[in-house]
Amino acid sequence: MPDYTDLAARIRALTEGETDTVALMATVACEVHHSDERFDWTGFYRVVAPELLKIGPYQGGHGCLVIPFSRGVCGAAARTGEVQLVPDVEAFPGHIACSSSTRSEIVLPVRDGAGRLLGVFDIDCDQPDAFTEEDARELAAILETAFAEAR
């Protein structure tokens, strides 16, 4: 498990004063990805049209390019506005297999300071049941702080 206090401080220092959404996403994806060996794919899917996500900055192998809100774990997080903590992706109805090695996943909605949905933050792991409620809580706090001033 990463040292979330240190990770949050590092991301705050790197992104202080930044308002560009893509720059923020790139920095957060990089820092989070390298903070824990569980994180095999770490990245963002951006809202680009009504009910449609498109891949944004990420670390790891290729991701799906486009995901409708109606499909998969990322779509569920965007559609419901709730964190999706999935211990077994094979058991998730409508899971989209962007990578055949993924076994568990956590996806968090990403909002700007005004509450507008910017996209989702997706982390995949090749091990089952890799993510915890603590991961969800700590990552949500990091995202809230990082994107508070995004435009």
ABEGO torsion letter per residue (X at the ends): XBBAAAAAAAAAAAABGBABAAAAAAAAAAAAAAABAABABBBBBBBABBGBBBBBBBBEBBBBABBBAABEAAAAAAAAGBBBBBABAAABBGBBBABAABABBBBBBBBBAAGBBAEBBBBBBABBGABBAAAAAAAAAAAAAAAAABX
